[in-house]
Amino acid sequence: MSAASAAHIRRMEVSDRCRISTDIRVMYFDTDAGGVVHNIVYLRFIETARTLLAMNMGMSFEEIKRTQIHPVVVRTEIDYKRPAVLGDIVVVNGWLAETTPARFWVEFEIVRPSDSTLLVKCRQSLALVQMPAGKLIRLPEGFPENFVMPAA
């Protein structure tokens, strides 16, 4: 990354609007024959939390439908620390971590509260994309504070 592009990265002091915490119970369909959660399932847990986070930030389903501007994942980094198992209740915590004029990063941790074990750490880069053209949209003025979806 060049010094010029690094200068555009803004680390976030995160408000409640830019945080999410949600509980998820591990079900049979989340696990393998040994009762251990499949690696891909953690991404579904993160997808649930990311969707709730987007809604908190003003990217409701209605606004996305109206504007046809979608928050699109362009990169995912995930570290699997410990396994969750059948019947566990896990908590997915997510927050807005950084922004640039064109992208934003969200981070997630999945924790098992019964023993305070960190199970997964994840970082995702997202961009706003105008559909159906697939055109990248710069983050609107005021993002994430006072964020309003751009007009269609």
Salt bridges, closest charged atoms under 4 A:
ASP30 OD1 - ARG44 NH2 2.53
GLU47 OE1 - ARG50 NH2 2.20
GLU63 OE1 - ARG66 NH2 2.68
GLU77 OE2 - ARG75 NE 2.89
ASP88 OD2 - ARG112 NH1 2.93
GLU98 OE2 - ARG11 NH1 2.16
GLU98 OE1 - ARG123 NH2 3.31
GLU107 OE2 - ARG123 NH1 2.68
GLU109 OE2 - LYS121 NZ 3.70
ASP115 OD1 - ARG112 NE 3.09
GLU145 OE2 - ARG10 NH2 3.04
